[in-house]
Amino acid sequence: MITGAQIRMARGYLKWSAQELAKKADVGISTVQRMETVDDVPSASAKNLNAVERALEGAGVEFSNDAQGGVGIRVKL
């Protein structure tokens, strides 16, 4: 699962507004805003979290989670 911190990082990298991400993921803007308020995995429905993840991945973002608890993003080349 992706974290709120990763969503913030990815959206910032893509220079998308919360509204733009919400539209691309077909979720409400308040859902995106709520997801981004936490650093860990947001308490959101799996359907909405997956939709946000797919929208960001579709724009070229990859999510990384290492065994030591580090999280991040990178761009697909």
Secondary structure, 3 states (H helix, E strand, C coil): CCCHHHHHHHHHHHCCCHHHHHHHHCCCHHHHHHHCCCCCCCCCCHHHHHHHHHHHHHCCEEEEECCCCCEEEEECC
